[in-house]
Amino acid sequence: MPIQETMSIDLIYQALYEALGLSDSSLQIWMTYTFAIIAAAHLAGDRIKGSTYKLVSGLYGLYAGV
């Protein structure tokens, strides 16, 4: 078995800040997509074909699941 080394406090903080930065950027992208979908559905909902609406809804649901 390999020898395990403990992480220093500085390394732990650095890893934590990097993880928080990644989650923040993911949240911003998620909120942008959500707003775009809501705005498009509200403004042009009656002009979007049913198949296109289902495709976008399915892709959004897939992205939400991931």
N, CA, C, O and CB atoms as a CASP TS submission, in Angstrom:
PFRMAT TS
TARGET T0000
AUTHOR 0000-0000-0000
METHOD Language model
MODEL 1
PARENT N/A
ATOM      1  N   MET     1       0.837  -1.177   0.000  1.00  0.00           N
ATOM      2  CA  MET     1       0.000   0.000   0.000  1.00  0.00           C
ATOM      3  C   MET     1       0.887   1.247   0.000  1.00  0.00           C
ATOM      4  O   MET     1       1.909   1.286   0.684  1.00  0.00           O
ATOM      5  CB  MET     1      -0.955  -0.005   1.217  1.00  0.00           C
ATOM      6  N   PRO     2       0.490   2.264  -0.770  1.00  0.00           N
ATOM      7  CA  PRO     2       1.290   3.476  -0.793  1.00  0.00           C
ATOM      8  C   PRO     2       1.170   4.243   0.523  1.00  0.00           C
ATOM      9  O   PRO     2       0.167   4.154   1.231  1.00  0.00           O
ATOM     10  CB  PRO     2       0.869   4.362  -1.961  1.00  0.00           C
ATOM     11  N   ILE     3       2.193   4.973   0.816  1.00  0.00           N
ATOM     12  CA  ILE     3       2.202   5.782   2.036  1.00  0.00           C
ATOM     13  C   ILE     3       1.290   6.987   1.826  1.00  0.00           C
ATOM     14  O   ILE     3       1.395   7.687   0.819  1.00  0.00           O
ATOM     15  CB  ILE     3       3.656   6.237   2.406  1.00  0.00           C
ATOM     16  N   GLN     4       0.414   7.219   2.767  1.00  0.00           N
ATOM     17  CA  GLN     4      -0.506   8.345   2.657  1.00  0.00           C
ATOM     18  C   GLN     4       0.079   9.555   3.364  1.00  0.00           C
ATOM     19  O   GLN     4       0.564   9.465   4.492  1.00  0.00           O
ATOM     20  CB  GLN     4      -1.887   7.989   3.245  1.00  0.00           C
ATOM     21  N   GLU     5       0.024  10.685   2.679  1.00  0.00           N
ATOM     22  CA  GLU     5       0.502  11.926   3.272  1.00  0.00           C
ATOM     23  C   GLU     5      -0.691  12.798   3.598  1.00  0.00           C
ATOM     24  O   GLU     5      -1.684  12.810   2.870  1.00  0.00           O
ATOM     25  CB  GLU     5       1.484  12.662   2.328  1.00  0.00           C
ATOM     26  N   THR     6      -0.587  13.521   4.688  1.00  0.00           N
ATOM     27  CA  THR     6      -1.683  14.415   5.045  1.00  0.00           C
ATOM     28  C   THR     6      -1.563  15.712   4.251  1.00  0.00           C
ATOM     29  O   THR     6      -0.468  16.138   3.883  1.00  0.00           O
ATOM     30  CB  THR     6      -1.687  14.705   6.568  1.00  0.00           C
ATOM     31  N   MET     7      -2.698  16.317   4.001  1.00  0.00           N
ATOM     32  CA  MET     7      -2.723  17.575   3.264  1.00  0.00           C
ATOM     33  C   MET     7      -2.531  18.730   4.239  1.00  0.00           C
ATOM     34  O   MET     7      -3.032  18.711   5.363  1.00  0.00           O
ATOM     35  CB  MET     7      -4.051  17.733   2.477  1.00  0.00           C
ATOM     36  N   SER     8      -1.800  19.722   3.784  1.00  0.00           N
ATOM     37  CA  SER     8      -1.635  20.905   4.621  1.00  0.00           C
ATOM     38  C   SER     8      -2.910  21.738   4.575  1.00  0.00           C
ATOM     39  O   SER     8      -3.732  21.585   3.672  1.00  0.00           O
ATOM     40  CB  SER     8      -0.414  21.744   4.164  1.00  0.00           C
ATOM     41  N   ILE     9      -3.061  22.609   5.547  1.00  0.00           N
ATOM     42  CA  ILE     9      -4.241  23.480   5.605  1.00  0.00           C
ATOM     43  C   ILE     9      -4.302  24.367   4.364  1.00  0.00           C
ATOM     44  O   ILE     9      -5.383  24.584   3.817  1.00  0.00           O
ATOM     45  CB  ILE     9      -4.218  24.350   6.889  1.00  0.00           C
ATOM     46  N   ASP    10      -3.166  24.877   3.916  1.00  0.00           N
ATOM     47  CA  ASP    10      -3.141  25.728   2.727  1.00  0.00           C
ATOM     48  C   ASP    10      -3.619  24.970   1.494  1.00  0.00           C
ATOM     49  O   ASP    10      -4.361  25.517   0.678  1.00  0.00           O
ATOM     50  CB  ASP    10      -1.731  26.272   2.493  1.00  0.00           C
ATOM     51  N   LEU    11      -3.203  23.725   1.355  1.00  0.00           N
ATOM     52  CA  LEU    11      -3.626  22.909   0.216  1.00  0.00           C
ATOM     53  C   LEU    11      -5.126  22.598   0.283  1.00  0.00           C
ATOM     54  O   LEU    11      -5.804  22.569  -0.743  1.00  0.00           O
ATOM     55  CB  LEU    11      -2.816  21.603   0.170  1.00  0.00           C
ATOM     56  N   ILE    12      -5.632  22.368   1.483  1.00  0.00           N
ATOM     57  CA  ILE    12      -7.062  22.111   1.650  1.00  0.00           C
ATOM     58  C   ILE    12      -7.860  23.349   1.266  1.00  0.00           C
ATOM     59  O   ILE    12      -8.855  23.241   0.549  1.00  0.00           O
ATOM     60  CB  ILE    12      -7.381  21.695   3.104  1.00  0.00           C
ATOM     61  N   TYR    13      -7.443  24.520   1.728  1.00  0.00           N
ATOM     62  CA  TYR    13      -8.142  25.763   1.370  1.00  0.00           C
ATOM     63  C   TYR    13      -8.080  26.023  -0.129  1.00  0.00           C
ATOM     64  O   TYR    13      -9.069  26.450  -0.725  1.00  0.00           O
ATOM     65  CB  TYR    13      -7.542  26.952   2.127  1.00  0.00           C
ATOM     66  N   GLN    14      -6.944  25.772  -0.734  1.00  0.00           N
ATOM     67  CA  GLN    14      -6.806  25.982  -2.172  1.00  0.00           C
ATOM     68  C   GLN    14      -7.762  25.067  -2.945  1.00  0.00           C
ATOM     69  O   GLN    14      -8.426  25.513  -3.881  1.00  0.00           O
ATOM     70  CB  GLN    14      -5.349  25.732  -2.615  1.00  0.00           C
ATOM     71  N   ALA    15      -7.833  23.804  -2.559  1.00  0.00           N
ATOM     72  CA  ALA    15      -8.741  22.867  -3.219  1.00  0.00           C
ATOM     73  C   ALA    15     -10.199  23.270  -2.997  1.00  0.00           C
ATOM     74  O   ALA    15     -11.023  23.144  -3.903  1.00  0.00           O
ATOM     75  CB  ALA    15      -8.502  21.437  -2.703  1.00  0.00           C
ATOM     76  N   LEU    16     -10.518  23.754  -1.800  1.00  0.00           N
ATOM     77  CA  LEU    16     -11.881  24.187  -1.504  1.00  0.00           C
ATOM     78  C   LEU    16     -12.266  25.398  -2.344  1.00  0.00           C
ATOM     79  O   LEU    16     -13.372  25.442  -2.883  1.00  0.00           O
ATOM     80  CB  LEU    16     -12.027  24.512  -0.018  1.00  0.00           C
ATOM     81  N   TYR    17     -11.380  26.376  -2.467  1.00  0.00           N
ATOM     82  CA  TYR    17     -11.670  27.560  -3.270  1.00  0.00           C
ATOM     83  C   TYR    17     -11.817  27.220  -4.752  1.00  0.00           C
ATOM     84  O   TYR    17     -12.653  27.808  -5.438  1.00  0.00           O
ATOM     85  CB  TYR    17     -10.574  28.599  -3.084  1.00  0.00           C
ATOM     86  N   GLU    18     -11.029  26.294  -5.245  1.00  0.00           N
ATOM     87  CA  GLU    18     -11.163  25.871  -6.644  1.00  0.00           C
ATOM     88  C   GLU    18     -12.499  25.164  -6.876  1.00  0.00           C
ATOM     89  O   GLU    18     -13.148  25.390  -7.898  1.00  0.00           O
ATOM     90  CB  GLU    18      -9.997  24.942  -7.040  1.00  0.00           C
ATOM     91  N   ALA    19     -12.913  24.316  -5.944  1.00  0.00           N
ATOM     92  CA  ALA    19     -14.195  23.621  -6.066  1.00  0.00           C
ATOM     93  C   ALA    19     -15.355  24.611  -6.001  1.00  0.00           C
ATOM     94  O   ALA    19     -16.322  24.486  -6.752  1.00  0.00           O
ATOM     95  CB  ALA    19     -14.340  22.559  -4.962  1.00  0.00           C
ATOM     96  N   LEU    20     -15.261  25.589  -5.109  1.00  0.00           N
ATOM     97  CA  LEU    20     -16.315  26.599  -5.020  1.00  0.00           C
ATOM     98  C   LEU    20     -16.373  27.456  -6.277  1.00  0.00           C
ATOM     99  O   LEU    20     -17.460  27.846  -6.705  1.00  0.00           O
ATOM    100  CB  LEU    20     -16.098  27.484  -3.797  1.00  0.00           C
ATOM    101  N   GLY    21     -15.233  27.755  -6.872  1.00  0.00           N
ATOM    102  CA  GLY    21     -15.205  28.521  -8.111  1.00  0.00           C
ATOM    103  C   GLY    21     -15.854  27.766  -9.253  1.00  0.00           C
ATOM    104  O   GLY    21     -16.579  28.358 -10.054  1.00  0.00           O
ATOM    105  N   LEU    22     -15.607  26.473  -9.341  1.00  0.00           N
ATOM    106  CA  LEU    22     -16.233  25.664 -10.389  1.00  0.00           C
ATOM    107  C   LEU    22     -17.737  25.560 -10.190  1.00  0.00           C
ATOM    108  O   LEU    22     -18.497  25.645 -11.154  1.00  0.00           O
ATOM    109  CB  LEU    22     -15.619  24.270 -10.422  1.00  0.00           C
ATOM    110  N   SER    23     -18.169  25.377  -8.956  1.00  0.00           N
ATOM    111  CA  SER    23     -19.608  25.267  -8.706  1.00  0.00           C
ATOM    112  C   SER    23     -20.297  26.602  -8.955  1.00  0.00           C
ATOM    113  O   SER    23     -21.449  26.625  -9.388  1.00  0.00           O
ATOM    114  CB  SER    23     -19.874  24.793  -7.264  1.00  0.00           C
ATOM    115  N   ASP    24     -19.615  27.714  -8.693  1.00  0.00           N
ATOM    116  CA  ASP    24     -20.200  29.024  -8.953  1.00  0.00           C
ATOM    117  C   ASP    24     -20.388  29.250 -10.446  1.00  0.00           C
ATOM    118  O   ASP    24     -21.425  29.759 -10.871  1.00  0.00           O
ATOM    119  CB  ASP    24     -19.325  30.128  -8.359  1.00  0.00           C
ATOM    120  N   SER    25     -19.398  28.878 -11.243  1.00  0.00           N
ATOM    121  CA  SER    25     -19.539  29.066 -12.693  1.00  0.00           C
ATOM    122  C   SER    25     -20.614  28.139 -13.262  1.00  0.00           C
ATOM    123  O   SER    25     -21.326  28.526 -14.188  1.00  0.00           O
ATOM    124  CB  SER    25     -18.192  28.814 -13.405  1.00  0.00           C
ATOM    125  N   SER    26     -20.744  26.936 -12.731  1.00  0.00           N
ATOM    126  CA  SER    26     -21.806  26.026 -13.178  1.00  0.00           C
ATOM    127  C   SER    26     -23.177  26.583 -12.830  1.00  0.00           C
ATOM    128  O   SER    26     -24.113  26.481 -13.623  1.00  0.00           O
ATOM    129  CB  SER    26     -21.628  24.635 -12.548  1.00  0.00           C
ATOM    130  N   LEU    27     -23.296  27.172 -11.648  1.00  0.00           N
ATOM    131  CA  LEU    27     -24.571  27.765 -11.245  1.00  0.00           C
ATOM    132  C   LEU    27     -24.935  28.951 -12.138  1.00  0.00           C
ATOM    133  O   LEU    27     -26.101  29.121 -12.495  1.00  0.00           O
ATOM    134  CB  LEU    27     -24.513  28.208  -9.778  1.00  0.00           C
ATOM    135  N   GLN    28     -23.952  29.767 -12.499  1.00  0.00           N
ATOM    136  CA  GLN    28     -24.222  30.909 -13.374  1.00  0.00           C
ATOM    137  C   GLN    28     -24.690  30.448 -14.751  1.00  0.00           C
ATOM    138  O   GLN    28     -25.620  31.026 -15.313  1.00  0.00           O
ATOM    139  CB  GLN    28     -22.971  31.786 -13.510  1.00  0.00           C
ATOM    140  N   ILE    29     -24.061  29.423 -15.291  1.00  0.00           N
ATOM    141  CA  ILE    29     -24.473  28.891 -16.595  1.00  0.00           C
ATOM    142  C   ILE    29     -25.884  28.320 -16.497  1.00  0.00           C
ATOM    143  O   ILE    29     -26.706  28.540 -17.386  1.00  0.00           O
ATOM    144  CB  ILE    29     -23.480  27.801 -17.087  1.00  0.00           C
ATOM    145  N   TRP    30     -26.166  27.593 -15.428  1.00  0.00           N
ATOM    146  CA  TRP    30     -27.477  26.998 -15.229  1.00  0.00           C
ATOM    147  C   TRP    30     -28.550  28.078 -15.150  1.00  0.00           C
ATOM    148  O   TRP    30     -29.612  27.934 -15.756  1.00  0.00           O
ATOM    149  CB  TRP    30     -27.490  26.140 -13.962  1.00  0.00           C
ATOM    150  N   MET    31     -28.294  29.150 -14.420  1.00  0.00           N
ATOM    151  CA  MET    31     -29.266  30.228 -14.289  1.00  0.00           C
ATOM    152  C   MET    31     -29.472  30.953 -15.622  1.00  0.00           C
ATOM    153  O   MET    31     -30.591  31.361 -15.936  1.00  0.00           O
ATOM    154  CB  MET    31     -28.812  31.219 -13.213  1.00  0.00           C
ATOM    155  N   THR    32     -28.410  31.114 -16.400  1.00  0.00           N
ATOM    156  CA  THR    32     -28.533  31.755 -17.707  1.00  0.00           C
ATOM    157  C   THR    32     -29.396  30.920 -18.639  1.00  0.00           C
ATOM    158  O   THR    32     -30.283  31.457 -19.302  1.00  0.00           O
ATOM    159  CB  THR    32     -27.152  31.979 -18.327  1.00  0.00           C
ATOM    160  N   TYR    33     -29.154  29.628 -18.701  1.00  0.00           N
ATOM    161  CA  TYR    33     -29.965  28.744 -19.543  1.00  0.00           C
ATOM    162  C   TYR    33     -31.423  28.744 -19.093  1.00  0.00           C
ATOM    163  O   TYR    33     -32.332  28.778 -19.922  1.00  0.00           O
ATOM    164  CB  TYR    33     -29.406  27.313 -19.514  1.00  0.00           C
ATOM    165  N   THR    34     -31.641  28.707 -17.796  1.00  0.00           N
ATOM    166  CA  THR    34     -32.999  28.696 -17.272  1.00  0.00           C
ATOM    167  C   THR    34     -33.740  29.968 -17.665  1.00  0.00           C
ATOM    168  O   THR    34     -34.884  29.905 -18.116  1.00  0.00           O
ATOM    169  CB  THR    34     -32.983  28.539 -15.750  1.00  0.00           C
ATOM    170  N   PHE    35     -33.098  31.118 -17.497  1.00  0.00           N
ATOM    171  CA  PHE    35     -33.735  32.383 -17.861  1.00  0.00           C
ATOM    172  C   PHE    35     -34.026  32.440 -19.356  1.00  0.00           C
ATOM    173  O   PHE    35     -35.087  32.913 -19.763  1.00  0.00           O
ATOM    174  CB  PHE    35     -32.849  33.563 -17.453  1.00  0.00           C
ATOM    175  N   ALA    36     -33.098  31.964 -20.171  1.00  0.00           N
ATOM    176  CA  ALA    36     -33.299  31.990 -21.625  1.00  0.00           C
ATOM    177  C   ALA    36     -34.479  31.108 -22.032  1.00  0.00           C
ATOM    178  O   ALA    36     -35.274  31.499 -22.887  1.00  0.00           O
ATOM    179  CB  ALA    36     -32.022  31.530 -22.352  1.00  0.00           C
ATOM    180  N   ILE    37     -34.598  29.945 -21.439  1.00  0.00           N
ATOM    181  CA  ILE    37     -35.700  29.040 -21.758  1.00  0.00           C
ATOM    182  C   ILE    37     -37.040  29.641 -21.321  1.00  0.00           C
ATOM    183  O   ILE    37     -38.019  29.586 -22.065  1.00  0.00           O
ATOM    184  CB  ILE    37     -35.483  27.671 -21.082  1.00  0.00           C
ATOM    185  N   ILE    38     -37.080  30.207 -20.132  1.00  0.00           N
ATOM    186  CA  ILE    38     -38.325  30.803 -19.643  1.00  0.00           C
ATOM    187  C   ILE    38     -38.729  31.991 -20.501  1.00  0.00           C
ATOM    188  O   ILE    38     -39.897  32.131 -20.864  1.00  0.00           O
ATOM    189  CB  ILE    38     -38.177  31.238 -18.181  1.00  0.00           C
ATOM    190  N   ALA    39     -37.762  32.850 -20.828  1.00  0.00           N
ATOM    191  CA  ALA    39     -38.060  34.029 -21.649  1.00  0.00           C
ATOM    192  C   ALA    39     -38.516  33.619 -23.047  1.00  0.00           C
ATOM    193  O   ALA    39     -39.480  34.183 -23.565  1.00  0.00           O
ATOM    194  CB  ALA    39     -36.825  34.944 -21.743  1.00  0.00           C
ATOM    195  N   ALA    40     -37.853  32.665 -23.659  1.00  0.00           N
ATOM    196  CA  ALA    40     -38.233  32.223 -24.999  1.00  0.00           C
ATOM    197  C   ALA    40     -39.621  31.583 -24.999  1.00  0.00           C
ATOM    198  O   ALA    40     -40.417  31.816 -25.909  1.00  0.00           O
ATOM    199  CB  ALA    40     -37.199  31.234 -25.545  1.00  0.00           C
ATOM    200  N   ALA    41     -39.902  30.792 -23.998  1.00  0.00           N
ATOM    201  CA  ALA    41     -41.214  30.140 -23.928  1.00  0.00           C
ATOM    202  C   ALA    41     -42.321  31.167 -23.704  1.00  0.00           C
ATOM    203  O   ALA    41     -43.422  31.023 -24.235  1.00  0.00           O
ATOM    204  CB  ALA    41     -41.234  29.088 -22.805  1.00  0.00           C
ATOM    205  N   HIS    42     -42.034  32.187 -22.929  1.00  0.00           N
ATOM    206  CA  HIS    42     -43.046  33.208 -22.659  1.00  0.00           C
ATOM    207  C   HIS    42     -43.273  34.112 -23.870  1.00  0.00           C
ATOM    208  O   HIS    42     -44.415  34.413 -24.218  1.00  0.00           O
ATOM    209  CB  HIS    42     -42.636  34.050 -21.453  1.00  0.00           C
ATOM    210  N   LEU    43     -42.194  34.542 -24.506  1.00  0.00           N
ATOM    211  CA  LEU    43     -42.315  35.504 -25.605  1.00  0.00           C
ATOM    212  C   LEU    43     -42.726  34.865 -26.931  1.00  0.00           C
ATOM    213  O   LEU    43     -43.448  35.479 -27.717  1.00  0.00           O
ATOM    214  CB  LEU    43     -41.009  36.226 -25.787  1.00  0.00           C
ATOM    215  N   ALA    44     -42.278  33.659 -27.177  1.00  0.00           N
ATOM    216  CA  ALA    44     -42.540  33.056 -28.481  1.00  0.00           C
ATOM    217  C   ALA    44     -43.163  31.667 -28.367  1.00  0.00           C
ATOM    218  O   ALA    44     -43.051  30.859 -29.289  1.00  0.00           O
ATOM    219  CB  ALA    44     -41.257  32.975 -29.275  1.00  0.00           C
ATOM    220  N   GLY    45     -43.806  31.392 -27.262  1.00  0.00           N
ATOM    221  CA  GLY    45     -44.374  30.068 -27.036  1.00  0.00           C
ATOM    222  C   GLY    45     -45.391  29.649 -28.069  1.00  0.00           C
ATOM    223  O   GLY    45     -45.445  28.481 -28.454  1.00  0.00           O
ATOM    224  N   ASP    46     -46.211  30.602 -28.528  1.00  0.00           N
ATOM    225  CA  ASP    46     -47.236  30.246 -29.502  1.00  0.00           C
ATOM    226  C   ASP    46     -46.687  30.116 -30.923  1.00  0.00           C
ATOM    227  O   ASP    46     -47.353  29.557 -31.793  1.00  0.00           O
ATOM    228  CB  ASP    46     -48.337  31.275 -29.479  1.00  0.00           C
ATOM    229  N   ARG    47     -45.487  30.624 -31.162  1.00  0.00           N
ATOM    230  CA  ARG    47     -44.897  30.548 -32.503  1.00  0.00           C
ATOM    231  C   ARG    47     -43.904  29.399 -32.666  1.00  0.00           C
ATOM    232  O   ARG    47     -43.435  29.145 -33.775  1.00  0.00           O
ATOM    233  CB  ARG    47     -44.209  31.846 -32.825  1.00  0.00           C
ATOM    234  N   ILE    48     -43.580  28.708 -31.585  1.00  0.00           N
ATOM    235  CA  ILE    48     -42.633  27.594 -31.645  1.00  0.00           C
ATOM    236  C   ILE    48     -43.403  26.319 -31.988  1.00  0.00           C
ATOM    237  O   ILE    48     -44.447  26.030 -31.403  1.00  0.00           O
ATOM    238  CB  ILE    48     -41.858  27.434 -30.290  1.00  0.00           C
ATOM    239  N   LYS    49     -42.873  25.572 -32.937  1.00  0.00           N
ATOM    240  CA  LYS    49     -43.506  24.301 -33.312  1.00  0.00           C
ATOM    241  C   LYS    49     -43.486  23.352 -32.115  1.00  0.00           C
ATOM    242  O   LYS    49     -42.598  23.416 -31.265  1.00  0.00           O
ATOM    243  CB  LYS    49     -42.781  23.655 -34.538  1.00  0.00           C
ATOM    244  N   GLY    50     -44.462  22.492 -32.071  1.00  0.00           N
ATOM    245  CA  GLY    50     -44.552  21.528 -30.975  1.00  0.00           C
ATOM    246  C   GLY    50     -43.343  20.616 -30.893  1.00  0.00           C
ATOM    247  O   GLY    50     -42.865  20.307 -29.801  1.00  0.00           O
ATOM    248  N   SER    51     -42.843  20.180 -32.056  1.00  0.00           N
ATOM    249  CA  SER    51     -41.688  19.284 -32.052  1.00  0.00           C
ATOM    250  C   SER    51     -40.430  20.007 -31.557  1.00  0.00           C
ATOM    251  O   SER    51     -39.613  19.427 -30.841  1.00  0.00           O
ATOM    252  CB  SER    51     -41.451  18.713 -33.461  1.00  0.00           C
ATOM    253  N   THR    52     -40.283  21.271 -31.944  1.00  0.00           N
ATOM    254  CA  THR    52     -39.123  22.051 -31.487  1.00  0.00           C
ATOM    255  C   THR    52     -39.218  22.296 -29.988  1.00  0.00           C
ATOM    256  O   THR    52     -38.221  22.205 -29.272  1.00  0.00           O
ATOM    257  CB  THR    52     -39.029  23.400 -32.247  1.00  0.00           C
ATOM    258  N   TYR    53     -40.419  22.605 -29.517  1.00  0.00           N
ATOM    259  CA  TYR    53     -40.633  22.828 -28.090  1.00  0.00           C
ATOM    260  C   TYR    53     -40.299  21.574 -27.286  1.00  0.00           C
ATOM    261  O   TYR    53     -39.677  21.655 -26.227  1.00  0.00           O
ATOM    262  CB  TYR    53     -42.080  23.254 -27.826  1.00  0.00           C
ATOM    263  N   LYS    54     -40.718  20.416 -27.797  1.00  0.00           N
ATOM    264  CA  LYS    54     -40.421  19.154 -27.116  1.00  0.00           C
ATOM    265  C   LYS    54     -38.931  18.848 -27.135  1.00  0.00           C
ATOM    266  O   LYS    54     -38.386  18.341 -26.154  1.00  0.00           O
ATOM    267  CB  LYS    54     -41.194  18.009 -27.762  1.00  0.00           C
ATOM    268  N   LEU    55     -38.261  19.156 -28.260  1.00  0.00           N
ATOM    269  CA  LEU    55     -36.820  18.929 -28.351  1.00  0.00           C
ATOM    270  C   LEU    55     -36.070  19.783 -27.347  1.00  0.00           C
ATOM    271  O   LEU    55     -35.206  19.282 -26.628  1.00  0.00           O
ATOM    272  CB  LEU    55     -36.320  19.220 -29.763  1.00  0.00           C
ATOM    273  N   VAL    56     -36.388  21.054 -27.292  1.00  0.00           N
ATOM    274  CA  VAL    56     -35.709  21.961 -26.354  1.00  0.00           C
ATOM    275  C   VAL    56     -36.010  21.558 -24.913  1.00  0.00           C
ATOM    276  O   VAL    56     -35.118  21.565 -24.064  1.00  0.00           O
ATOM    277  CB  VAL    56     -36.143  23.430 -26.599  1.00  0.00           C
ATOM    278  N   SER    57     -37.259  21.208 -24.638  1.00  0.00           N
ATOM    279  CA  SER    57     -37.626  20.772 -23.290  1.00  0.00           C
ATOM    280  C   SER    57     -36.887  19.491 -22.901  1.00  0.00           C
ATOM    281  O   SER    57     -36.435  19.346 -21.766  1.00  0.00           O
ATOM    282  CB  SER    57     -39.141  20.553 -23.195  1.00  0.00           C
ATOM    283  N   GLY    58     -36.772  18.577 -23.842  1.00  0.00           N
ATOM    284  CA  GLY    58     -36.045  17.328 -23.577  1.00  0.00           C
ATOM    285  C   GLY    58     -34.568  17.554 -23.343  1.00  0.00           C
ATOM    286  O   GLY    58     -33.980  16.963 -22.436  1.00  0.00           O
ATOM    287  N   LEU    59     -33.964  18.405 -24.152  1.00  0.00           N
ATOM    288  CA  LEU    59     -32.541  18.700 -23.962  1.00  0.00           C
ATOM    289  C   LEU    59     -32.300  19.426 -22.647  1.00  0.00           C
ATOM    290  O   LEU    59     -31.315  19.161 -21.957  1.00  0.00           O
ATOM    291  CB  LEU    59     -32.008  19.539 -25.124  1.00  0.00           C
ATOM    292  N   TYR    60     -33.200  20.343 -22.301  1.00  0.00           N
ATOM    293  CA  TYR    60     -33.081  21.049 -21.024  1.00  0.00           C
ATOM    294  C   TYR    60     -33.232  20.079 -19.855  1.00  0.00           C
ATOM    295  O   TYR    60     -32.500  20.173 -18.869  1.00  0.00           O
ATOM    296  CB  TYR    60     -34.133  22.168 -20.926  1.00  0.00           C
ATOM    297  N   GLY    61     -34.173  19.157 -19.961  1.00  0.00           N
ATOM    298  CA  GLY    61     -34.344  18.157 -18.929  1.00  0.00           C
ATOM    299  C   GLY    61     -33.140  17.233 -18.811  1.00  0.00           C
ATOM    300  O   GLY    61     -32.748  16.844 -17.710  1.00  0.00           O
ATOM    301  N   LEU    62     -32.560  16.885 -19.954  1.00  0.00           N
ATOM    302  CA  LEU    62     -31.359  16.067 -19.936  1.00  0.00           C
ATOM    303  C   LEU    62     -30.203  16.787 -19.261  1.00  0.00           C
ATOM    304  O   LEU    62     -29.464  16.206 -18.467  1.00  0.00           O
ATOM    305  CB  LEU    62     -30.972  15.675 -21.346  1.00  0.00           C
ATOM    306  N   TYR    63     -30.062  18.078 -19.598  1.00  0.00           N
ATOM    307  CA  TYR    63     -29.003  18.877 -18.984  1.00  0.00           C
ATOM    308  C   TYR    63     -29.234  19.021 -17.482  1.00  0.00           C
ATOM    309  O   TYR    63     -28.285  19.010 -16.698  1.00  0.00           O
ATOM    310  CB  TYR    63     -28.925  20.262 -19.643  1.00  0.00           C
ATOM    311  N   ALA    64     -30.498  19.156 -17.088  1.00  0.00           N
ATOM    312  CA  ALA    64     -30.814  19.277 -15.670  1.00  0.00           C
ATOM    313  C   ALA    64     -30.497  17.984 -14.923  1.00  0.00           C
ATOM    314  O   ALA    64     -30.091  18.010 -13.761  1.00  0.00           O
ATOM    315  CB  ALA    64     -32.286  19.647 -15.484  1.00  0.00           C
ATOM    316  N   GLY    65     -30.686  16.865 -15.594  1.00  0.00           N
ATOM    317  CA  GLY    65     -30.390  15.582 -14.976  1.00  0.00           C
ATOM    318  C   GLY    65     -28.905  15.308 -14.794  1.00  0.00           C
ATOM    319  O   GLY    65     -28.499  14.581 -13.887  1.00  0.00           O
ATOM    320  N   VAL    66     -28.113  15.893 -15.657  1.00  0.00           N
ATOM    321  CA  VAL    66     -26.673  15.689 -15.582  1.00  0.00           C
ATOM    322  C   VAL    66     -26.115  16.603 -14.544  1.00  0.00           C
ATOM    323  O   VAL    66     -24.907  16.603 -14.306  1.00  0.00           O
ATOM    324  CB  VAL    66     -25.993  15.925 -16.934  1.00  0.00           C
TER
END
